[in-house]
């Protein structure tokens, strides 16, 4: 990890999930897709643009060390570059949410309880449990309208 970071404006529950799993500042594992995504959008800092500083609601993400793009010189990310990183983080969050959440609840009566449990497991404030539940439920409904069923199937005993 280098001493350089970029600051991202993430949804609070995603920021909590991310820092719970990857620390503060967020540091992705070496040779991970997350680090490659960050490195791919790094630019040399223009002389007229000062380094960013943290602030409320911003999540620091460590710029990984790379021989090709040493963070000493390559430590600037444009607005669109930050969008690329945030889209990766959002996809990672959703993959984790859907893969675990669907195993936790197999019928509608357990969705809210599963949301509380999922939040507790992943360092997300339970104040966001309803948001997590709605996010899962909306996606499940969208997919079910197209014939894709995310509910867990249980085998019938013979």
Secondary structure, DSSP 8 states (H G I E B T S, - for coil): --S-EEEEE--HHHHHHHHHHHTTTB---TT-HHHHHHHHT-EE--TTS------TTEEEEE----SSS-TTTEEE--HHHHHHHHHHHHHHHHHHHHHHHHHH-SSGGGHHHHHHHHHHHTT--GGGHHHHHHHHHHHHHHHHTTT---S-------
